[in-house]
Structures are given as C-alpha cells and as structure tokens.
Amino acid sequence: MQGSPTWWPERRWCGVEEGAVVAQAASPGFDASVFEMTMGLLTGATGALITDEHRDSGDALMAEWARLGVTHAFMVGSFALTLDPASIPEDVTLVLAGEAFLAQFAAALAGASDW
C-alpha cells in the first residue's frame, strides 16, 4: 500500500502486503483485535472475519481459513499447540504472540519429533 509507514515492523516480519488475506478472529474487546485489523488495513490486505463457530475448534478454524483463503493469522501459542501442524494450510503465515512461548513449543509446532 503506497504511503504506509515504513517503520511498521509487522509489515516486514509478517510479510503482509496488498493481496494478503488476514484472519480476524479476536473479539473486538481484546487488544489482539487491533493488531489483526491494523496488520491488514495498513497494508491493503483483505480481512477475513472468523465467526464464533469456527474460532474455538482447531479443525473448524483450519477449514475456515482454507475456505476464506487466509494467508496470515495471529493467535496465542497455547492455542496453536492444540492444532495439528499438518492441518495448517501450507500458505498461511502464523504469527504467535500475546504470551510467553518457549522454544520447545515452537519446535513441536514446527513438526519436530521431540521437545
């Protein structure tokens, strides 16, 4: 998006750009919702609203991401650990934040055989 701030670090390290589809699953009452909205809006990406019925179940969420063509999503690491790494659509950039996330958990999510 022309004129977007070059200092906005999420744009660089998340790879969000025009044409991306950012999942918006956080309730508007949570600060994470601001991150989800600005991650897309400041770059010209499309927002994909995730409904309550898809938000709390890993399988339903992954199916909804695939259906909506989500390319970028944000979640806390503890929820990410409930997902089957093989179920995460291949083209999704998953941003984990909002709580401490140990390297051993990152390795498990990345498909490592041991922690």
Backbone hydrogen bonds in HBPLUS format (Angstrom, degrees):
<---DONOR---> <-ACCEPTOR-->    atom                        ^
c    i                          cat <-CA-CA->   ^        H-A-AA   ^      H-
h    n   atom  resd res      DA  || num        DHA   H-A  angle D-A-AA Bond
n    s   type  num  typ     dist DA aas  dist angle  dist       angle   num
A0004-SER N   A0001-MET O   3.29 MM   3  5.85 158.2  2.34 135.9 133.5     1
A0008-TRP N   A0005-PRO O   3.40 MM   3  5.56 162.8  2.43 101.7 106.7     2
A0011-ARG N   A0008-TRP O   3.24 MM   3  5.91 139.3  2.42 115.8 124.7     3
A0012-ARG N   A0009-PRO O   2.95 MM   3  5.36 124.1  2.27 108.0 121.6     4
A0013-TRP N   A0009-PRO O   3.02 MM   4  6.35 166.8  2.04 166.5 167.3     5
A0014-CYS N   A0010-GLU O   2.86 MM   4  5.38 143.8  1.99 139.0 145.5     6
A0020-ALA N   A0017-GLU O   2.92 MM   3  5.64 161.4  1.95 146.9 148.7     7
A0046-THR N   A0020-ALA O   2.86 MM  26  6.19 169.2  1.87 155.8 155.6     8
A0071-THR N   A0021-VAL O   2.77 MM  50  5.10 164.6  1.79 138.9 144.3     9
A0072-HIS N   A0021-VAL O   3.09 MM  51  6.23 153.1  2.17 154.3 149.9    10
A0022-VAL N   A0046-THR O   2.75 MM  24  6.12 158.3  1.80 170.5 173.8    11
A0048-ALA N   A0022-VAL O   2.83 MM  26  5.83 158.2  1.88 150.7 147.9    12
A0023-ALA N   A0072-HIS O   2.90 MM  49  6.32 164.1  1.92 168.5 170.9    13
A0024-GLN N   A0048-ALA O   2.80 MM  24  5.65 156.6  1.85 151.0 144.5    14
A0050-ILE N   A0024-GLN O   3.04 MM  26  5.79 169.3  2.06 136.9 134.2    15
A0030-PHE N   A0027-SER O   2.92 MM   3  5.69 173.1  1.92 132.4 134.1    16
A0033-SER N   A0030-PHE O   3.03 MM   3  5.70 150.3  2.12 115.7 123.0    17
A0034-VAL N   A0031-ASP O   3.04 MM   3  5.51 137.1  2.23 109.9 120.2    18
A0036-GLU N   A0032-ALA O   2.95 MM   4  6.28 163.7  1.97 155.2 159.3    19
A0037-MET N   A0033-SER O   2.96 MM   4  6.13 161.3  1.99 145.4 150.3    20
A0038-THR N   A0034-VAL O   2.88 MM   4  6.03 174.3  1.88 157.0 159.0    21
A0039-MET N   A0035-PHE O   2.80 MM   4  5.74 152.8  1.88 149.5 157.2    22
A0041-LEU N   A0037-MET O   2.81 MM   4  5.93 171.8  1.82 161.9 162.1    23
A0042-LEU N   A0038-THR O   3.05 MM   4  5.43 163.2  2.08 134.1 138.5    24
A0043-THR N   A0040-GLY O   3.11 MM   3  5.48 159.4  2.15 112.3 118.6    25
A0045-ALA N   A0040-GLY O   3.01 MM   5  4.63 145.2  2.13 146.2 141.0    26
A0054-HIS N   A0051-THR O   3.03 MM   3  5.54 150.4  2.12 113.3 121.9    27
A0055-ARG N   A0051-THR O   3.04 MM   4  6.12 134.1  2.26 146.8 160.2    28
A0055-ARG N   A0052-ASP O   3.24 MM   3  5.01 132.7  2.47  93.6 106.4    29
A0061-LEU N   A0057-SER O   2.79 MM   4  5.91 158.0  1.83 158.4 165.7    30
A0062-MET N   A0058-GLY O   2.92 MM   4  6.10 163.3  1.95 152.2 156.0    31
A0063-ALA N   A0059-ASP O   3.05 MM   4  6.23 158.2  2.10 146.0 152.0    32
A0064-GLU N   A0060-ALA O   2.96 MM   4  6.14 152.1  2.04 142.9 150.7    33
A0065-TRP N   A0061-LEU O   2.85 MM   4  6.13 158.3  1.90 153.0 159.0    34
A0066-ALA N   A0062-MET O   3.03 MM   4  6.24 161.2  2.06 146.0 150.8    35
A0067-ARG N   A0063-ALA O   2.90 MM   4  6.12 158.5  1.94 146.0 152.4    36
A0068-LEU N   A0064-GLU O   2.88 MM   4  6.03 157.2  1.94 152.4 157.6    37
A0069-GLY N   A0065-TRP O   2.92 MM   4  5.86 117.2  2.32 139.5 154.5    38
A0070-VAL N   A0065-TRP O   2.96 MM   5  4.94 158.0  2.01 144.3 146.7    39
A0069-GLY N   A0066-ALA O   3.30 MM   3  5.11 147.0  2.41  94.5 104.0    40
A0093-THR N   A0071-THR O   2.72 MM  22  6.05 162.1  1.75 142.4 145.2    41
A0073-ALA N   A0093-THR O   2.96 MM  20  6.37 155.8  2.02 162.4 163.2    42
A0095-VAL N   A0073-ALA O   2.72 MM  22  6.01 175.1  1.72 165.1 166.7    43
A0075-MET N   A0095-VAL O   2.98 MM  20  6.46 151.7  2.06 163.5 169.9    44
A0097-ALA N   A0075-MET O   3.20 MM  22  6.43 150.3  2.29 138.6 147.4    45
A0079-PHE N   A0076-VAL O   3.17 MM   3  5.66 130.1  2.43 108.9 120.2    46
A0080-ALA N   A0076-VAL O   3.16 MM   4  6.49 157.1  2.21 147.5 154.6    47
A0081-LEU N   A0077-GLY O   3.00 MM   4  6.27 143.2  2.14 149.7 158.3    48
A0082-THR N   A0079-PHE O   2.93 MM   3  5.34 152.9  2.00 110.5 119.2    49
A0083-LEU N   A0080-ALA O   3.07 MM   3  5.41 159.0  2.12 110.1 116.8    50
A0087-SER N   A0084-ASP O   2.68 MM   3  5.32 154.3  1.74 124.5 133.3    51
A0088-ILE N   A0085-PRO O   3.32 MM   3  5.56 156.3  2.38 104.7 111.2    52
A0092-VAL N   A0089-PRO O   3.08 MM   3  5.65 165.5  2.10 127.0 127.6    53
A0105-PHE N   A0102-LEU O   2.98 MM   3  5.43 131.9  2.22 108.8 120.9    54
A0106-ALA N   A0102-LEU O   3.18 MM   4  6.60 154.8  2.25 148.6 156.1    55
A0107-ALA N   A0103-ALA O   2.90 MM   4  6.19 156.9  1.95 153.7 159.6    56
A0108-ALA N   A0104-GLN O   3.11 MM   4  6.31 150.4  2.20 135.0 142.7    57
A0109-LEU N   A0105-PHE O   2.90 MM   4  6.17 162.1  1.93 154.3 158.5    58
A0110-ALA N   A0106-ALA O   2.92 MM   4  6.09 145.6  2.04 143.8 153.5    59
A0112-ALA N   A0107-ALA O   2.89 MM   5  5.33 157.4  1.94 160.8 155.1    60
A0111-GLY N   A0108-ALA O   3.05 MM   3  5.27 157.5  2.10 105.6 111.8    61
